[in-house]
Amino acid sequence: MALCVLLSAGQARADESTPLVGRVVNVQRQPVAGITVTLTVTDAQGGHRTLEAISRADGWFVLGVPPGARAVGSTLTLQRRHYSQRTVRLDAAQRAALQEGRPVSVGDLPIQRRKTAAFWVTVGVFLLMMLLIGTTRMHNALAALLGASLLLAASAVGQVATQDLVVYSFNDALDAVDWNVVFLIMGMMMVIAVVEGTGVFRWLAFFAYKSSGGKLWKLVAILMLITALSSALLDNVTTMLLVTPITIRIALAIDVDPLTLLFPEVLAANVGGLSTMVGTPTNILIASYSGISFAAFLLNLTPGVVLALVGIWGYSTLRFKRQLAARDGDVSAKLLERLEQGATIAQPGHLRKSGWVGLGMLALFIGGEHLHIPPAMIALLGATSLLVWIRPNVEEMIEAVDWTTLIFFITLFMVVGALQEVGLIDQIAVWVSRLVGDSQLLAMVVITWLSALISTVIPNIPFTATMLPVIGYLTSTMPGVDPKSLYFCLAVGAAMGGNGSLVGASANLVTAGIAERSGYPITFGHFFRVGFPALLVSVSLAFLWLLVRYMVF
Amino acid sequence: MEEDTKRPFTQESESEGEVILCPVRGGKQSKKTVDRAVELALAASARLVFLYVVDVDFLGFATVARVKVMVDELTETGRFTLSILEDRARGRGLADVGSVIREGAIGDVIRAVAQEIGATLLVLGRPIRTPGVMSFSASEFDGLIGWLQTDAGLRVECVD
């Protein structure tokens, strides 16, 4: 079809030039964009001219051969950074056709990757960045900024020393940034900043205690539910920042070890965020890359999330059976009274307005697919309308935007863009493709569990950003596979994998930090002993749902 | 960050006798430290002052935008903790108990408050190692103890 369109387009210019079309593909027969295709011809006056075209996103290119021109040397040359240069000889029939002004198709032209010095530089920089982030030796934003800067510096040196060292141009690096993700996160941060100042979390947590009637298993369930719902609408880190201190105070008031309540909460936060497109940064990345809608996230992931939450609640009540059953202390009436006094909505007007704007945003997120409004635009519209409505101190609101996180995402995209540019992503994709073959079941198993296990030890945001093109490759090469199934497997693995270790999710580190400041430290080993079995339970249940959803229905 | 003004410290109170400063975070780890501080205060008929330091350095690896909200929440949690500790100390028969909450770097705050209240003895627990979330390393702790003993002339009792 694309060939017909290209040939027709060529015919429209037939009085000026004759189209020579072809498609550049890689060894896996996937289209390759940005390949410069040249053909040297001799024009009617006998002068030499080099014709040039660049392959599009679908791999096709069109060269317009002027009337009366003859191909010199009869070869097409294909070249691009990080690919081996290839020459394609035109046969006699093709050359004759061109001279007679008839369109010519050269079909698919495979081109091979080449490992340049830039490849190894990029791999080294990526590993360094992951190491710095994973070991918390450096702030994640600074590590990603360092990574992107090193790659650009290597490219600048390469421009004057050797082209093999050039990773990409500055414009290519900017093109790799997914601005939809950046603006969506920024908009949501502004809305969250208004909500967090209203005191709603203090009120909710005290409401949880009152509703539990003093039954700890019930208190754990209600707190988990509140945390999961909050993290589905806000981000997990904000949820735990606001919920952890009030949970510790409730635990102190009723003389219970706070960790008995905090562990189920943070596990629920990491799972609950999965059910919406805006609940976790990894979901935002997946949605933006794949184009999967808010409604699709909600409908296809929520049942699995509910199953996983029930599983974690059951696991937590068993894991903390002794602590939940044995309460050696007394409930402090004085502290409970203090809790109740603090459990008031500080800014009811702001909360009400945030609620209305939040509902409007939710409606647009759900209906946005049909209205063709990008999620980032909805978040920005929501944030702007809320700010105009409540007229807060604008400087405070600007300060409430976590600019370091935005810098992290921007520079992370640049680093991942470099991985794609030099061909590492292609190699990973081919490796995974060989592993799973044409089996959707095997692909789902590998993606879910590999993502979950890897996300326990390396940060899930860069991991997800790296894996997205791999999943994109698999969905385009595996026959009959529903693309959503593989993206949702990645979402489940990356989000729930965060429960496996202390460093698996930022929400874990924040919770541990607050708990430690309150006299209840959580060590790496302690978190692993509680979190890893929870990972196995929750991922198994959510994966079971995905299997039913995509293999049975 | 405002100081807890429930029991203000005055020059008069400093001159009354020994003042024991006990920086704590609460929790099981603090129990031995608090017990020891109460024991010493009872024995010397001293004033006991608990100190809770709000420090939000741990936010450095996650986010920096929510410091104010976090400081407010940790301050309220600190008040809870100190309220519990004061009640326990009084329950053991100690009449003169107070508390201070401050925001800042732990070592700096301890130095400042010790000078402000005219502390004569510092009772504190050795920090346990919790990788990834600790902001007060063993070397910083030893450095602080050294400074308090030599430069500030304080007696220091470490509880392991």
Interface residues (C-beta under 8 A of the other chain):
Chain A: T136 H139 N140 M189 A193 E196 G197 V237 T238 L241 L242 P245 I246 I248 R249 L252 A253 S332 K334 L335 R338 G342 E399 A400 V401 D402 W403 T404 T405 L502 V503 S506 L509 V510 A512 G513 I514 E516 R517 S518 G519 Y520 P521 I522 T523 F524
Chain B: V24 R25 G26 G27 K28 Q29 S30 V54 D55 V56 F58 L59 G60 F61 A62 T63 V64 A65 R66 V69 M70 E73 L74 E76 T77 F80 T81 S83 I84 D87 I128 R129 T130 P131 G132 V133 M134
